[in-house]
């Protein structure tokens, strides 16, 4: 099952970031989101691999900065 990370604007205009919802696909996750936040507006949505131990991948710049700090 996939996880989705939503950033939304509530009907009152307040911005809420990083709402994680599991779903079979994005429409399923959005349906669950709209049950919790009626009349909200989705600003951003990204897919998170729920099976992954780490939520993001490491790029070469992160590795080089870690090496540079250790020296």
C-alpha positions in Angstrom: 0.0 0.0 0.0 1.3 3.5 -0.9 1.5 6.5 1.4 0.8 10.0 0.2 2.0 13.3 1.7 -0.5 16.1 1.3 -0.2 19.8 1.9 -3.7 21.4 2.0 -5.5 24.7 2.6 -8.5 24.3 4.8 -11.8 26.0 4.1 -10.8 28.6 6.7 -7.7 29.4 4.7 -5.2 27.8 7.1 -2.3 25.9 5.5 -1.7 22.3 6.8 1.5 20.5 5.7 2.7 16.9 5.8 -0.5 14.9 6.2 0.4 11.3 5.6 -2.4 9.0 4.4 -2.3 5.4 3.1 -4.2 4.4 0.1 -4.3 2.0 -2.8 -3.9 5.0 -5.2 -4.0 8.8 -5.1 -7.8 9.0 -5.6 -8.3 6.6 -2.6 -6.0 8.7 -0.4 -7.7 11.9 -1.5 -11.1 10.4 -0.6 -9.9 9.7 2.9 -8.4 13.2 3.1 -11.7 14.8 2.1 -13.5 12.8 4.8 -11.3 14.4 7.5 -11.0 17.9 5.9 -14.3 18.8 4.3 -14.0 21.4 1.5 -10.2 21.6 1.6 -8.0 22.5 -1.3 -5.0 20.2 -2.1 -1.9 22.3 -2.7 0.6 19.5 -3.1 0.7 15.7 -3.1 3.7 13.4 -3.3 3.9 9.6 -3.1 6.0 8.0 -0.3 7.2 4.4 -0.6 5.7 2.9 2.6 8.0 -0.2 2.3 11.1 1.9 2.4 13.0 2.2 5.6 14.0 5.8 4.8 11.3 8.2 3.5 13.7 10.0 1.0 16.6 9.0 -1.1 20.1 10.4 -0.5 21.8 12.3 -3.3 25.5 12.8 -3.9 25.5 16.3 -2.4 24.3 14.9 1.0 26.9 12.2 1.0 29.7 14.7 0.1 28.6 17.1 2.9 28.7 14.2 5.4 32.2 13.2 4.3 33.4 16.8 4.5 32.1 17.3 8.0 33.9 14.2 9.3 37.3 15.3 8.1 
